[in-house]
Amino acid sequence: MDSTKKALSFDIGGTKTIYAIIDENGNFVTQKTKLATPDTADKIFDMFKNIIEENYTDIDIVTISTAGAVNLENTRVCSSTPNLPAGYPDIEFSKLTDKKVFVENDANCAVWSEYACGAAKDCKNTLMITLGTGIGGGVVSNGELVRGYTGAALEVGSMKIFADKRQKCTCGRYDCWESYASGTGLRNTAVAMAKTSPEYKNSLHKDKSPDELTTYDITEGEDKGDRFSELVFSQWHEYIFTGLVSLVDIFNPETVVISGGMGKFANVLQLEERINKESVVTPVKVKHAQTGNDAGMIGAALLGLRKL
Ligand SMILES: [Zn+2]
């Protein structure tokens, strides 16, 4: 009989939920199934319950990667989750089944996945940042996940990078790192630069008013060699570097992994060179993530299976 322990592992996002059975070596035992995330907390609970019942005899644990901070017991979300329905943080996941249920924040799952079987394999000191609409972060230190006092550590997107209230963030505070260095940050940088840079007059996008510029305009422009877009990209990297070099000084990682939808646009070699020139705790390697869209599911499964 196969004695390898297995997790039914979910990655729940604002629009879709993916799940699969994953074993303790990080291998997929079943194919991934993708569903639309239901629009109420009750329907989400029922969705989980039904899928668990269908797979009950094949699994040892249920694991869930989710947005939001997760409590220290890994049973529930304990912060707001703007992209999920009202009532979602009230779900008590342990009530889904009599098997163990393990819940963890998606960025924490992702850094664990990269450490276990991705770009930072076997690097016991790894820092990961996820560049998307905002910025998420996770750290593995001496082979353990850093969770903080309440489980909410590494909210790196909310780090302030200026002290003089230059730009309001979508969260209502000023000068969060993510309002400069995320996908939203790339757009903010483009809008600000279009209003002052003489290069904008010769840009591919010159017929747009600066406020109409999108993140895609800039990634497309950079791809086509548009000078203005290149300047925006270079400034955006400056912002990524500014936050990252401080994080490297704080955590002294062996490897920095960059993931997320915008992560693929980051020039990791250039960032590595800059950090190794200016950080006081070098050397560090900077790499793109390798476990991609599976990172949440793999990380949740491997973290949960360790607890059995
Ligand atoms: Zn903010």
Residues whose N, C-alpha, C, O or C-beta is under 5 A from the ligand:
A	BS01	ZN	S158 C169 T170 C171 R173 C176
